[in-house]
Amino acid sequence: MALMSEFYEQLKTASTKAETIRQAQIKMIHGDVYLAREKLKFSRGEILLPQSLQILGETDFSHPFYWSGFTLISSPW
């Protein structure tokens, strides 16, 4: 959810989908995408999480575990 939220936000300005996923991953590495209390914080602002995800508490997504498994399959444009 975190990577995809940032991906679609970056898609508005990036030249290709490949660049978009790279930028989203970089944002996560730098700690710009994270969970704080009941909200996911990312470039656009924040999203209130459903009750089932609020138990995650504070989460930093900079570790590769959260973003390295995603690759782009299809046309990079």
All heavy atoms as a GROMACS GRO file, in nm:
protein
  628
    1MET      N    1   0.082  -0.118   0.000
    1MET     CA    2   0.000   0.000   0.000
    1MET      C    3   0.087   0.126   0.000
    1MET      O    4   0.058   0.221  -0.071
    1MET     CB    5  -0.092  -0.002   0.121
    1MET     CG    6  -0.180   0.118   0.131
    1MET     SD    7  -0.292   0.098   0.269
    1MET     CE    8  -0.338   0.263   0.296
    2ALA      N    9   0.192   0.127   0.077
    2ALA     CA   10   0.278   0.246   0.087
    2ALA      C   11   0.349   0.273  -0.045
    2ALA      O   12   0.347   0.386  -0.095
    2ALA     CB   13   0.379   0.227   0.200
    3LEU      N   14   0.411   0.171  -0.102
    3LEU     CA   15   0.483   0.191  -0.227
    3LEU      C   16   0.388   0.229  -0.339
    3LEU      O   17   0.416   0.320  -0.418
    3LEU     CB   18   0.562   0.066  -0.266
    3LEU     CG   19   0.642   0.080  -0.396
    3LEU    CD1   20   0.754   0.181  -0.380
    3LEU    CD2   21   0.697  -0.052  -0.440
    4MET      N   22   0.273   0.165  -0.347
    4MET     CA   23   0.179   0.196  -0.454
    4MET      C   24   0.119   0.335  -0.439
    4MET      O   25   0.098   0.405  -0.538
    4MET     CB   26   0.067   0.091  -0.459
    4MET     CG   27   0.113  -0.045  -0.507
    4MET     SD   28   0.176  -0.042  -0.678
    4MET     CE   29   0.351  -0.039  -0.653
    5SER      N   30   0.096   0.379  -0.318
    5SER     CA   31   0.047   0.516  -0.297
    5SER      C   32   0.148   0.617  -0.348
    5SER      O   33   0.113   0.713  -0.418
    5SER     CB   34   0.019   0.540  -0.148
    5SER     OG   35  -0.085   0.458  -0.103
    6GLU      N   36   0.273   0.594  -0.315
    6GLU     CA   37   0.378   0.685  -0.362
    6GLU      C   38   0.400   0.670  -0.512
    6GLU      O   39   0.424   0.769  -0.582
    6GLU     CB   40   0.510   0.660  -0.287
    6GLU     CG   41   0.617   0.760  -0.317
    6GLU     CD   42   0.581   0.903  -0.278
    6GLU    OE1   43   0.512   0.925  -0.177
    6GLU    OE2   44   0.622   0.995  -0.352
    7PHE      N   45   0.389   0.549  -0.564
    7PHE     CA   46   0.404   0.525  -0.708
    7PHE      C   47   0.304   0.609  -0.787
    7PHE      O   48   0.341   0.680  -0.880
    7PHE     CB   49   0.385   0.376  -0.739
    7PHE     CG   50   0.384   0.345  -0.886
    7PHE    CD1   51   0.502   0.328  -0.956
    7PHE    CD2   52   0.264   0.331  -0.954
    7PHE    CE1   53   0.502   0.299  -1.092
    7PHE    CE2   54   0.263   0.302  -1.090
    7PHE     CZ   55   0.381   0.286  -1.159
    8TYR      N   56   0.179   0.603  -0.749
    8TYR     CA   57   0.077   0.677  -0.824
    8TYR      C   58   0.091   0.828  -0.805
    8TYR      O   59   0.056   0.904  -0.896
    8TYR     CB   60  -0.062   0.628  -0.788
    8TYR     CG   61  -0.092   0.497  -0.856
    8TYR    CD1   62  -0.097   0.378  -0.785
    8TYR    CD2   63  -0.109   0.491  -0.994
    8TYR    CE1   64  -0.121   0.257  -0.847
    8TYR    CE2   65  -0.132   0.370  -1.059
    8TYR     CZ   66  -0.138   0.254  -0.985
    8TYR     OH   67  -0.160   0.133  -1.048
    9GLU      N   68   0.144   0.871  -0.695
    9GLU     CA   69   0.170   1.013  -0.677
    9GLU      C   70   0.285   1.057  -0.768
    9GLU      O   71   0.277   1.161  -0.833
    9GLU     CB   72   0.204   1.043  -0.530
    9GLU     CG   73   0.214   1.188  -0.499
    9GLU     CD   74   0.087   1.267  -0.526
    9GLU    OE1   75  -0.024   1.212  -0.515
    9GLU    OE2   76   0.099   1.386  -0.558
   10GLN      N   77   0.391   0.978  -0.776
   10GLN     CA   78   0.506   1.010  -0.862
   10GLN      C   79   0.471   0.997  -1.010
   10GLN      O   80   0.530   1.064  -1.094
   10GLN     CB   81   0.624   0.919  -0.829
   10GLN     CG   82   0.683   0.938  -0.692
   10GLN     CD   83   0.742   1.076  -0.674
   10GLN    OE1   84   0.805   1.131  -0.764
   10GLN    NE2   85   0.719   1.134  -0.557
   11LEU      N   86   0.374   0.913  -1.043
   11LEU     CA   87   0.335   0.892  -1.182
   11LEU      C   88   0.284   1.020  -1.247
   11LEU      O   89   0.295   1.037  -1.368
   11LEU     CB   90   0.227   0.783  -1.189
   11LEU     CG   91   0.189   0.729  -1.325
   11LEU    CD1   92   0.310   0.670  -1.396
   11LEU    CD2   93   0.081   0.623  -1.311
   12LYS      N   94   0.236   1.112  -1.168
   12LYS     CA   95   0.184   1.239  -1.220
   12LYS      C   96   0.293   1.324  -1.284
   12LYS      O   97   0.265   1.403  -1.373
   12LYS     CB   98   0.118   1.320  -1.108
   12LYS     CG   99  -0.004   1.253  -1.051
   12LYS     CD  100  -0.056   1.332  -0.933
   12LYS     CE  101  -0.172   1.262  -0.867
   12LYS     NZ  102  -0.217   1.334  -0.746
   13THR      N  103   0.418   1.308  -1.240
   13THR     CA  104   0.525   1.396  -1.288
   13THR      C  105   0.641   1.323  -1.356
   13THR      O  106   0.720   1.388  -1.425
   13THR     CB  107   0.583   1.478  -1.172
   13THR    OG1  108   0.631   1.390  -1.071
   13THR    CG2  109   0.478   1.570  -1.112
   14ALA      N  110   0.655   1.194  -1.339
   14ALA     CA  111   0.769   1.121  -1.397
   14ALA      C  112   0.748   1.097  -1.546
   14ALA      O  113   0.636   1.091  -1.596
   14ALA     CB  114   0.788   0.989  -1.325
   15SER      N  115   0.858   1.081  -1.617
   15SER     CA  116   0.851   1.062  -1.762
   15SER      C  117   0.814   0.920  -1.802
   15SER      O  118   0.752   0.900  -1.906
   15SER     CB  119   0.984   1.102  -1.826
   15SER     OG  120   1.089   1.026  -1.769
   16THR      N  121   0.854   0.820  -1.724
   16THR     CA  122   0.822   0.681  -1.755
   16THR      C  123   0.778   0.609  -1.628
   16THR      O  124   0.804   0.654  -1.517
   16THR     CB  125   0.943   0.606  -1.814
   16THR    OG1  126   1.046   0.598  -1.713
   16THR    CG2  127   0.997   0.674  -1.938
   17LYS      N  128   0.714   0.494  -1.645
   17LYS     CA  129   0.673   0.414  -1.529
   17LYS      C  130   0.796   0.360  -1.456
   17LYS      O  131   0.795   0.349  -1.334
   17LYS     CB  132   0.582   0.300  -1.572
   17LYS     CG  133   0.447   0.347  -1.620
   17LYS     CD  134   0.364   0.229  -1.667
   17LYS     CE  135   0.238   0.277  -1.735
   17LYS     NZ  136   0.166   0.166  -1.798
   18ALA      N  137   0.900   0.327  -1.532
   18ALA     CA  138   1.023   0.278  -1.470
   18ALA      C  139   1.083   0.384  -1.378
   18ALA      O  140   1.127   0.355  -1.267
   18ALA     CB  141   1.123   0.235  -1.577
   19GLU      N  142   1.084   0.508  -1.425
   19GLU     CA  143   1.135   0.619  -1.343
   19GLU      C  144   1.043   0.642  -1.223
   19GLU      O  145   1.089   0.675  -1.114
   19GLU     CB  146   1.147   0.746  -1.427
   19GLU     CG  147   1.193   0.867  -1.350
   19GLU     CD  148   1.334   0.854  -1.292
   19GLU    OE1  149   1.412   0.768  -1.335
   19GLU    OE2  150   1.366   0.932  -1.201
   20THR      N  151   0.915   0.624  -1.245
   20THR     CA  152   0.818   0.643  -1.137
   20THR      C  153   0.842   0.546  -1.023
   20THR      O  154   0.845   0.587  -0.907
   20THR     CB  155   0.674   0.624  -1.192
   20THR    OG1  156   0.652   0.720  -1.294
   20THR    CG2  157   0.572   0.642  -1.083
   21ILE      N  158   0.861   0.418  -1.053
   21ILE     CA  159   0.883   0.321  -0.945
   21ILE      C  160   1.017   0.346  -0.879
   21ILE      O  161   1.031   0.332  -0.758
   21ILE     CB  162   0.866   0.175  -0.992
   21ILE    CG1  163   0.849   0.086  -0.870
   21ILE    CG2  164   0.981   0.128  -1.077
   21ILE    CD1  165   0.774  -0.040  -0.893
   22ARG      N  166   1.116   0.390  -0.956
   22ARG     CA  167   1.247   0.423  -0.898
   22ARG      C  168   1.233   0.540  -0.800
   22ARG      O  169   1.287   0.536  -0.690
   22ARG     CB  170   1.346   0.458  -1.009
   22ARG     CG  171   1.487   0.478  -0.961
   22ARG     CD  172   1.581   0.507  -1.077
   22ARG     NE  173   1.587   0.647  -1.109
   22ARG     CZ  174   1.656   0.738  -1.041
   22ARG    NH1  175   1.726   0.702  -0.936
   22ARG    NH2  176   1.656   0.864  -1.077
   23GLN      N  177   1.161   0.643  -0.839
   23GLN     CA  178   1.142   0.758  -0.752
   23GLN      C  179   1.064   0.720  -0.625
   23GLN      O  180   1.096   0.768  -0.516
   23GLN     CB  181   1.068   0.871  -0.826
   23GLN     CG  182   1.152   0.940  -0.930
   23GLN     CD  183   1.273   1.009  -0.868
   23GLN    OE1  184   1.267   1.064  -0.760
   23GLN    NE2  185   1.384   1.004  -0.939
   24ALA      N  186   0.963   0.636  -0.639
   24ALA     CA  187   0.886   0.591  -0.523
   24ALA      C  188   0.976   0.512  -0.427
   24ALA      O  189   0.969   0.531  -0.305
   24ALA     CB  190   0.767   0.507  -0.567
   25GLN      N  191   1.061   0.426  -0.481
   25GLN     CA  192   1.152   0.350  -0.396
   25GLN      C  193   1.253   0.442  -0.327
   25GLN      O  194   1.283   0.423  -0.209
   25GLN     CB  195   1.223   0.243  -0.480
   25GLN     CG  196   1.130   0.131  -0.521
   25GLN     CD  197   1.193   0.035  -0.620
   25GLN    OE1  198   1.272   0.073  -0.705
   25GLN    NE2  199   1.154  -0.092  -0.610
   26ILE      N  200   1.301   0.542  -0.396
   26ILE     CA  201   1.394   0.637  -0.336
   26ILE      C  202   1.327   0.713  -0.222
   26ILE      O  203   1.387   0.734  -0.116
   26ILE     CB  204   1.451   0.733  -0.442
   26ILE    CG1  205   1.548   0.658  -0.532
   26ILE    CG2  206   1.519   0.854  -0.378
   26ILE    CD1  207   1.594   0.735  -0.654
   27LYS      N  208   1.202   0.754  -0.242
   27LYS     CA  209   1.128   0.822  -0.135
   27LYS      C  210   1.118   0.733  -0.012
   27LYS      O  211   1.130   0.780   0.101
   27LYS     CB  212   0.987   0.860  -0.182
   27LYS     CG  213   0.984   0.969  -0.284
   27LYS     CD  214   0.994   1.102  -0.217
   27LYS     CE  215   0.966   1.213  -0.317
   27LYS     NZ  216   0.977   1.342  -0.257
   28MET      N  217   1.097   0.603  -0.033
   28MET     CA  218   1.087   0.511   0.081
   28MET      C  219   1.223   0.495   0.149
   28MET      O  220   1.231   0.492   0.271
   28MET     CB  221   1.031   0.378   0.035
   28MET     CG  222   0.885   0.391  -0.010
   28MET     SD  223   0.808   0.236  -0.052
   28MET     CE  224   0.770   0.175   0.111
   29ILE      N  225   1.329   0.485   0.071
   29ILE     CA  226   1.464   0.472   0.127
   29ILE      C  227   1.498   0.592   0.216
   29ILE      O  228   1.554   0.578   0.323
   29ILE     CB  229   1.569   0.460   0.014
   29ILE    CG1  230   1.555   0.327  -0.058
   29ILE    CG2  231   1.711   0.477   0.069
   29ILE    CD1  232   1.634   0.319  -0.187
   30HIS      N  233   1.460   0.710   0.172
   30HIS     CA  234   1.490   0.833   0.247
   30HIS      C  235   1.397   0.858   0.364
   30HIS      O  236   1.414   0.957   0.436
   30HIS     CB  237   1.489   0.953   0.153
   30HIS     CG  238   1.602   0.953   0.057
   30HIS    ND1  239   1.598   1.018  -0.064
   30HIS    CD2  240   1.725   0.896   0.062
   30HIS    CE1  241   1.711   1.001  -0.128
   30HIS    NE2  242   1.790   0.926  -0.054
   31GLY      N  243   1.299   0.770   0.382
   31GLY     CA  244   1.209   0.785   0.495
   31GLY      C  245   1.096   0.884   0.474
   31GLY      O  246   1.032   0.927   0.569
   32ASP      N  247   1.069   0.920   0.348
   32ASP     CA  248   0.961   1.013   0.318
   32ASP      C  249   0.824   0.946   0.317
   32ASP      O  250   0.722   1.015   0.310
   32ASP     CB  251   0.985   1.080   0.182
   32ASP     CG  252   1.111   1.164   0.181
   32ASP    OD1  253   1.151   1.213   0.289
   32ASP    OD2  254   1.171   1.181   0.073
   33VAL      N  255   0.822   0.814   0.319
   33VAL     CA  256   0.697   0.737   0.324
   33VAL      C  257   0.701   0.653   0.451
   33VAL      O  258   0.792   0.573   0.470
   33VAL     CB  259   0.683   0.646   0.200
   33VAL    CG1  260   0.554   0.567   0.205
   33VAL    CG2  261   0.692   0.727   0.072
   34TYR      N  262   0.604   0.672   0.539
   34TYR     CA  263   0.605   0.601   0.667
   34TYR      C  264   0.466   0.601   0.729
   34TYR      O  265   0.377   0.676   0.689
   34TYR     CB  266   0.705   0.665   0.762
   34TYR     CG  267   0.678   0.810   0.791
   34TYR    CD1  268   0.604   0.848   0.903
   34TYR    CD2  269   0.725   0.911   0.708
   34TYR    CE1  270   0.577   0.981   0.930
   34TYR    CE2  271   0.700   1.044   0.734
   34TYR     CZ  272   0.626   1.078   0.845
   34TYR     OH  273   0.600   1.211   0.871
   35LEU      N  274   0.450   0.513   0.828
   35LEU     CA  275   0.327   0.510   0.907
   35LEU      C  276   0.348   0.588   1.034
   35LEU      O  277   0.450   0.571   1.102
   35LEU     CB  278   0.288   0.367   0.944
   35LEU     CG  279   0.245   0.274   0.832
   35LEU    CD1  280   0.210   0.137   0.890
   35LEU    CD2  281   0.130   0.330   0.754
   36ALA      N  282   0.254   0.673   1.067
   36ALA     CA  283   0.258   0.749   1.191
   36ALA      C  284   0.118   0.746   1.252
   36ALA      O  285   0.024   0.796   1.190
   36ALA     CB  286   0.302   0.891   1.166
   37ARG      N  287   0.109   0.685   1.367
   37ARG     CA  288  -0.019   0.667   1.434
   37ARG      C  289  -0.115   0.590   1.344
   37ARG      O  290  -0.086   0.480   1.306
   37ARG     CB  291  -0.076   0.799   1.481
   37ARG     CG  292   0.016   0.870   1.577
   37ARG     CD  293  -0.047   0.990   1.635
   37ARG     NE  294   0.054   1.063   1.710
   37ARG     CZ  295   0.026   1.138   1.811
   37ARG    NH1  296  -0.098   1.151   1.851
   37ARG    NH2  297   0.121   1.200   1.874
   38GLU      N  298  -0.225   0.650   1.304
   38GLU     CA  299  -0.324   0.580   1.222
   38GLU      C  300  -0.316   0.620   1.076
   38GLU      O  301  -0.408   0.595   1.000
   38GLU     CB  302  -0.467   0.608   1.272
   38GLU     CG  303  -0.493   0.574   1.415
   38GLU     CD  304  -0.467   0.691   1.509
   38GLU    OE1  305  -0.478   0.807   1.465
   38GLU    OE2  306  -0.432   0.665   1.624
   39LYS      N  307  -0.205   0.681   1.032
   39LYS     CA  308  -0.199   0.737   0.898
   39LYS      C  309  -0.074   0.694   0.822
   39LYS      O  310   0.031   0.676   0.880
   39LYS     CB  311  -0.202   0.890   0.905
   39LYS     CG  312  -0.329   0.942   0.968
   39LYS     CD  313  -0.326   1.090   0.982
   39LYS     CE  314  -0.454   1.136   1.053
   39LYS     NZ  315  -0.453   1.279   1.076
   40LEU      N  316  -0.091   0.680   0.690
   40LEU     CA  317   0.021   0.660   0.600
   40LEU      C  318   0.060   0.797   0.548
   40LEU      O  319  -0.023   0.868   0.492
   40LEU     CB  320  -0.019   0.570   0.482
   40LEU     CG  321   0.082   0.562   0.367
   40LEU    CD1  322   0.211   0.494   0.415
   40LEU    CD2  323   0.024   0.490   0.249
   41LYS      N  324   0.185   0.836   0.567
   41LYS     CA  325   0.232   0.967   0.522
   41LYS      C  326   0.321   0.946   0.399
   41LYS      O  327   0.409   0.861   0.399
   41LYS     CB  328   0.309   1.035   0.633
   41LYS     CG  329   0.226   1.047   0.759
   41LYS     CD  330   0.247   1.174   0.828
   41LYS     CE  331   0.156   1.174   0.951
   41LYS     NZ  332   0.131   1.304   1.002
   42PHE      N  333   0.295   1.026   0.295
   42PHE     CA  334   0.372   1.019   0.172
   42PHE      C  335   0.368   1.155   0.104
   42PHE      O  336   0.321   1.253   0.164
   42PHE     CB  337   0.324   0.906   0.082
   42PHE     CG  338   0.182   0.920   0.032
   42PHE    CD1  339   0.157   0.947  -0.101
   42PHE    CD2  340   0.074   0.903   0.117
   42PHE    CE1  341   0.028   0.960  -0.147
   42PHE    CE2  342  -0.055   0.914   0.072
   42PHE     CZ  343  -0.078   0.944  -0.062
   43SER      N  344   0.418   1.166  -0.020
   43SER     CA  345   0.434   1.295  -0.088
   43SER      C  346   0.306   1.380  -0.092
   43SER      O  347   0.311   1.500  -0.075
   43SER     CB  348   0.482   1.275  -0.231
   43SER     OG  349   0.611   1.224  -0.232
   44ARG      N  350   0.195   1.319  -0.119
   44ARG     CA  351   0.070   1.393  -0.134
   44ARG      C  352   0.014   1.442  -0.002
   44ARG      O  353  -0.062   1.535   0.006
   44ARG     CB  354  -0.034   1.308  -0.206
   44ARG     CG  355  -0.162   1.386  -0.239
   44ARG     CD  356  -0.264   1.301  -0.307
   44ARG     NE  357  -0.316   1.205  -0.210
   44ARG     CZ  358  -0.381   1.096  -0.244
   44ARG    NH1  359  -0.399   1.067  -0.370
   44ARG    NH2  360  -0.427   1.014  -0.153
   45GLY      N  361   0.049   1.374   0.103
   45GLY     CA  362  -0.004   1.410   0.234
   45GLY      C  363  -0.015   1.286   0.320
   45GLY      O  364   0.084   1.220   0.347
   46GLU      N  365  -0.137   1.253   0.357
   46GLU     CA  366  -0.157   1.136   0.442
   46GLU      C  367  -0.292   1.071   0.413
   46GLU      O  368  -0.384   1.135   0.364
   46GLU     CB  369  -0.147   1.174   0.589
   46GLU     CG  370  -0.230   1.291   0.629
   46GLU     CD  371  -0.197   1.340   0.768
   46GLU    OE1  372  -0.079   1.352   0.802
   46GLU    OE2  373  -0.294   1.368   0.841
   47ILE      N  374  -0.298   0.942   0.445
   47ILE     CA  375  -0.419   0.863   0.427
   47ILE      C  376  -0.450   0.797   0.560
   47ILE      O  377  -0.361   0.735   0.622
   47ILE     CB  378  -0.399   0.751   0.322
   47ILE    CG1  379  -0.367   0.810   0.185
   47ILE    CG2  380  -0.522   0.663   0.313
   47ILE    CD1  381  -0.330   0.706   0.082
   48LEU      N  382  -0.572   0.806   0.603
   48LEU     CA  383  -0.615   0.737   0.724
   48LEU      C  384  -0.623   0.588   0.695
   48LEU      O  385  -0.684   0.546   0.596
   48LEU     CB  386  -0.752   0.790   0.770
   48LEU     CG  387  -0.803   0.735   0.902
   48LEU    CD1  388  -0.709   0.772   1.015
   48LEU    CD2  389  -0.942   0.789   0.930
   49LEU      N  390  -0.560   0.508   0.778
   49LEU     CA  391  -0.558   0.363   0.758
   49LEU      C  392  -0.685   0.297   0.812
   49LEU      O  393  -0.744   0.346   0.908
   49LEU     CB  394  -0.437   0.302   0.831
   49LEU     CG  395  -0.300   0.344   0.782
   49LEU    CD1  396  -0.194   0.288   0.874
   49LEU    CD2  397  -0.278   0.296   0.641
   50PRO      N  398  -0.723   0.185   0.751
   50PRO     CA  399  -0.835   0.110   0.808
   50PRO      C  400  -0.796   0.054   0.944
   50PRO      O  401  -0.679   0.036   0.975
   50PRO     CB  402  -0.860  -0.002   0.706
   50PRO     CG  403  -0.743  -0.004   0.616
   50PRO     CD  404  -0.671   0.125   0.631
   51GLN      N  405  -0.895   0.024   1.024
   51GLN     CA  406  -0.874  -0.025   1.160
   51GLN      C  407  -0.778  -0.145   1.165
   51GLN      O  408  -0.694  -0.154   1.253
   51GLN     CB  409  -1.009  -0.062   1.223
   51GLN     CG  410  -1.001  -0.097   1.370
   51GLN     CD  411  -0.973   0.023   1.457
   51GLN    OE1  412  -1.011   0.135   1.421
   51GLN    NE2  413  -0.910   0.004   1.568
   52SER      N  414  -0.790  -0.235   1.067
   52SER     CA  415  -0.707  -0.356   1.067
   52SER      C  416  -0.558  -0.325   1.050
   52SER      O  417  -0.473  -0.406   1.090
   52SER     CB  418  -0.753  -0.451   0.958
   52SER     OG  419  -0.742  -0.389   0.831
   53LEU      N  420  -0.523  -0.212   0.992
   53LEU     CA  421  -0.382  -0.176   0.973
   53LEU      C  422  -0.328  -0.081   1.079
   53LEU      O  423  -0.208  -0.059   1.088
   53LEU     CB  424  -0.362  -0.114   0.835
   53LEU     CG  425  -0.386  -0.206   0.716
   53LEU    CD1  426  -0.370  -0.129   0.586
   53LEU    CD2  427  -0.291  -0.325   0.720
   54GLN      N  428  -0.415  -0.026   1.159
   54GLN     CA  429  -0.372   0.069   1.260
   54GLN      C  430  -0.289   0.003   1.369
   54GLN      O  431  -0.214   0.071   1.439
   54GLN     CB  432  -0.492   0.142   1.320
   54GLN     CG  433  -0.554   0.238   1.222
   54GLN     CD  434  -0.672   0.313   1.279
   54GLN    OE1  435  -0.700   0.305   1.398
   54GLN    NE2  436  -0.740   0.387   1.194
   55ILE      N  437  -0.296  -0.128   1.382
   55ILE     CA  438  -0.217  -0.198   1.484
   55ILE      C  439  -0.068  -0.199   1.450
   55ILE      O  440   0.014  -0.231   1.534
   55ILE     CB  441  -0.267  -0.343   1.504
   55ILE    CG1  442  -0.253  -0.424   1.374
   55ILE    CG2  443  -0.409  -0.344   1.555
   55ILE    CD1  444  -0.277  -0.571   1.391
   56LEU      N  445  -0.032  -0.162   1.327
   56LEU     CA  446   0.109  -0.161   1.287
   56LEU      C  447   0.189  -0.052   1.358
   56LEU      O  448   0.311  -0.061   1.367
   56LEU     CB  449   0.121  -0.143   1.135
   56LEU     CG  450   0.061  -0.254   1.050
   56LEU    CD1  451   0.067  -0.215   0.903
   56LEU    CD2  452   0.132  -0.385   1.075
   57GLY      N  453   0.120   0.050   1.406
   57GLY     CA  454   0.188   0.157   1.480
   57GLY      C  455   0.281   0.237   1.391
   57GLY      O  456   0.254   0.260   1.274
   58GLU      N  457   0.394   0.277   1.446
   58GLU     CA  458   0.493   0.355   1.372
   58GLU      C  459   0.577   0.258   1.288
   58GLU      O  460   0.633   0.163   1.340
   58GLU     CB  461   0.584   0.431   1.468
   58GLU     CG  462   0.512   0.517   1.569
   58GLU     CD  463   0.458   0.644   1.507
   58GLU    OE1  464   0.527   0.704   1.423
   58GLU    OE2  465   0.345   0.682   1.544
   59THR      N  466   0.585   0.282   1.158
   59THR     CA  467   0.663   0.196   1.070
   59THR      C  468   0.742   0.281   0.973
   59THR      O  469   0.689   0.369   0.907
   59THR     CB  470   0.572   0.098   0.992
   59THR    OG1  471   0.494   0.023   1.082
   59THR    CG2  472   0.654   0.004   0.907
   60ASP      N  473   0.871   0.252   0.965
   60ASP     CA  474   0.961   0.317   0.870
   60ASP      C  475   0.981   0.220   0.755
   60ASP      O  476   1.018   0.105   0.777
   60ASP     CB  477   1.093   0.346   0.942
   60ASP     CG  478   1.200   0.397   0.849
   60ASP    OD1  479   1.167   0.446   0.740
   60ASP    OD2  480   1.318   0.390   0.887
   61PHE      N  481   0.957   0.264   0.633
   61PHE     CA  482   0.966   0.175   0.516
   61PHE      C  483   1.100   0.186   0.443
   61PHE      O  484   1.109   0.147   0.327
   61PHE     CB  485   0.852   0.207   0.418
   61PHE     CG  486   0.716   0.176   0.473
   61PHE    CD1  487   0.626   0.278   0.497
   61PHE    CD2  488   0.678   0.047   0.500
   61PHE    CE1  489   0.500   0.252   0.547
   61PHE    CE2  490   0.552   0.018   0.551
   61PHE     CZ  491   0.464   0.121   0.574
   62SER      N  492   1.202   0.236   0.508
   62SER     CA  493   1.330   0.253   0.439
   62SER      C  494   1.404   0.121   0.416
   62SER      O  495   1.489   0.113   0.328
   62SER     CB  496   1.420   0.350   0.516
   62SER     OG  497   1.449   0.300   0.645
   63HIS      N  498   1.371   0.018   0.491
   63HIS     CA  499   1.438  -0.112   0.474
   63HIS      C  500   1.394  -0.174   0.341
   63HIS      O  501   1.277  -0.169   0.305
   63HIS     CB  502   1.402  -0.204   0.590
   63HIS     CG  503   1.486  -0.326   0.595
   63HIS    ND1  504   1.462  -0.436   0.516
   63HIS    CD2  505   1.596  -0.355   0.667
   63HIS    CE1  506   1.553  -0.528   0.540
   63HIS    NE2  507   1.635  -0.481   0.631
   64PRO      N  508   1.487  -0.236   0.267
   64PRO     CA  509   1.454  -0.297   0.137
   64PRO      C  510   1.342  -0.402   0.144
   64PRO      O  511   1.278  -0.428   0.043
   64PRO     CB  512   1.585  -0.363   0.094
   64PRO     CG  513   1.690  -0.288   0.165
   64PRO     CD  514   1.631  -0.244   0.296
   65PHE      N  515   1.317  -0.457   0.258
   65PHE     CA  516   1.209  -0.554   0.274
   65PHE      C  517   1.077  -0.498   0.219
   65PHE      O  518   0.998  -0.571   0.161
   65PHE     CB  519   1.193  -0.589   0.423
   65PHE     CG  520   1.072  -0.672   0.454
   65PHE    CD1  521   1.074  -0.809   0.435
   65PHE    CD2  522   0.955  -0.613   0.500
   65PHE    CE1  523   0.962  -0.886   0.464
   65PHE    CE2  524   0.843  -0.688   0.529
   65PHE     CZ  525   0.846  -0.826   0.511
   66TYR      N  526   1.054  -0.370   0.236
   66TYR     CA  527   0.926  -0.309   0.200
   66TYR      C  528   0.915  -0.268   0.053
   66TYR      O  529   0.805  -0.250   0.004
   66TYR     CB  530   0.900  -0.186   0.288
   66TYR     CG  531   0.885  -0.221   0.432
   66TYR    CD1  532   0.987  -0.194   0.522
   66TYR    CD2  533   0.769  -0.282   0.479
   66TYR    CE1  534   0.974  -0.225   0.656
   66TYR    CE2  535   0.756  -0.314   0.612
   66TYR     CZ  536   0.858  -0.286   0.700
   66TYR     OH  537   0.844  -0.319   0.832
   67TRP      N  538   1.025  -0.247  -0.017
   67TRP     CA  539   1.017  -0.195  -0.152
   67TRP      C  540   1.098  -0.270  -0.258
   67TRP      O  541   1.074  -0.254  -0.376
   67TRP     CB  542   1.060  -0.047  -0.155
   67TRP     CG  543   1.192  -0.022  -0.089
   67TRP    CD1  544   1.212   0.020   0.039
   67TRP    CD2  545   1.321  -0.039  -0.146
   67TRP    NE1  546   1.346   0.029   0.065
   67TRP    CE2  547   1.415  -0.005  -0.047
   67TRP    CE3  548   1.367  -0.078  -0.270
   67TRP    CZ2  549   1.552  -0.011  -0.070
   67TRP    CZ3  550   1.503  -0.084  -0.294
   67TRP    CH2  551   1.594  -0.050  -0.194
   68SER      N  552   1.191  -0.356  -0.220
   68SER     CA  553   1.280  -0.418  -0.319
   68SER      C  554   1.214  -0.528  -0.402
   68SER      O  555   1.260  -0.556  -0.512
   68SER     CB  556   1.405  -0.473  -0.251
   68SER     OG  557   1.370  -0.580  -0.166
   69GLY      N  558   1.107  -0.585  -0.354
   69GLY     CA  559   1.042  -0.694  -0.428
   69GLY      C  560   0.956  -0.648  -0.544
   69GLY      O  561   0.908  -0.729  -0.622
   70PHE      N  562   0.940  -0.519  -0.562
   70PHE     CA  563   0.854  -0.467  -0.667
   70PHE      C  564   0.936  -0.438  -0.792
   70PHE      O  565   1.038  -0.370  -0.787
   70PHE     CB  566   0.784  -0.338  -0.622
   70PHE     CG  567   0.682  -0.362  -0.517
   70PHE    CD1  568   0.717  -0.368  -0.383
   70PHE    CD2  569   0.549  -0.379  -0.551
   70PHE    CE1  570   0.623  -0.389  -0.285
   70PHE    CE2  571   0.453  -0.401  -0.453
   70PHE     CZ  572   0.491  -0.407  -0.320
   71THR      N  573   0.890  -0.489  -0.904
   71THR     CA  574   0.952  -0.460  -1.033
   71THR      C  575   0.842  -0.422  -1.132
   71THR      O  576   0.726  -0.458  -1.114
   71THR     CB  577   1.030  -0.581  -1.088
   71THR    OG1  578   0.941  -0.691  -1.098
   71THR    CG2  579   1.147  -0.617  -1.000
   72LEU      N  580   0.881  -0.354  -1.235
   72LEU     CA  581   0.786  -0.312  -1.337
   72LEU      C  582   0.783  -0.415  -1.449
   72LEU      O  583   0.886  -0.447  -1.505
   72LEU     CB  584   0.828  -0.175  -1.392
   72LEU     CG  585   0.736  -0.115  -1.495
   72LEU    CD1  586   0.601  -0.081  -1.430
   72LEU    CD2  587   0.798   0.010  -1.553
   73ILE      N  588   0.664  -0.466  -1.475
   73ILE     CA  589   0.647  -0.563  -1.585
   73ILE      C  590   0.550  -0.502  -1.682
   73ILE      O  591   0.435  -0.475  -1.647
   73ILE     CB  592   0.593  -0.697  -1.532
   73ILE    CG1  593   0.692  -0.757  -1.432
   73ILE    CG2  594   0.568  -0.793  -1.648
   73ILE    CD1  595   0.643  -0.882  -1.364
   74SER      N  596   0.592  -0.474  -1.800
   74SER     CA  597   0.513  -0.419  -1.910
   74SER      C  598   0.594  -0.310  -1.977
   74SER      O  599   0.714  -0.296  -1.953
   74SER     CB  600   0.378  -0.364  -1.865
   74SER     OG  601   0.388  -0.236  -1.810
   75SER      N  602   0.528  -0.230  -2.053
   75SER     CA  603   0.592  -0.117  -2.118
   75SER      C  604   0.637  -0.016  -2.013
   75SER      O  605   0.559   0.015  -1.922
   75SER     CB  606   0.495  -0.051  -2.215
   75SER     OG  607   0.543   0.072  -2.257
   76PRO      N  608   0.758   0.037  -2.021
   76PRO     CA  609   0.804   0.135  -1.922
   76PRO      C  610   0.738   0.271  -1.938
   76PRO      O  611   0.760   0.360  -1.861
   76PRO     CB  612   0.954   0.144  -1.946
   76PRO     CG  613   0.973   0.102  -2.088
   76PRO     CD  614   0.863   0.003  -2.116
   77TRP      N  615   0.655   0.288  -2.040
   77TRP     CA  616   0.589   0.417  -2.062
   77TRP      C  617   0.448   0.407  -2.018
   77TRP      O  618   0.372   0.478  -1.993
   77TRP     CB  619   0.596   0.460  -2.208
   77TRP     CG  620   0.738   0.480  -2.249
   77TRP    CD1  621   0.811   0.592  -2.232
   77TRP    CD2  622   0.826   0.385  -2.308
   77TRP    NE1  623   0.938   0.572  -2.278
   77TRP    CE2  624   0.950   0.447  -2.324
   77TRP    CE3  625   0.812   0.252  -2.347
   77TRP    CZ2  626   1.058   0.382  -2.381
   77TRP    CZ3  627   0.920   0.189  -2.402
   77TRP    CH2  628   1.042   0.254  -2.418
   0.00000   0.00000   0.00000
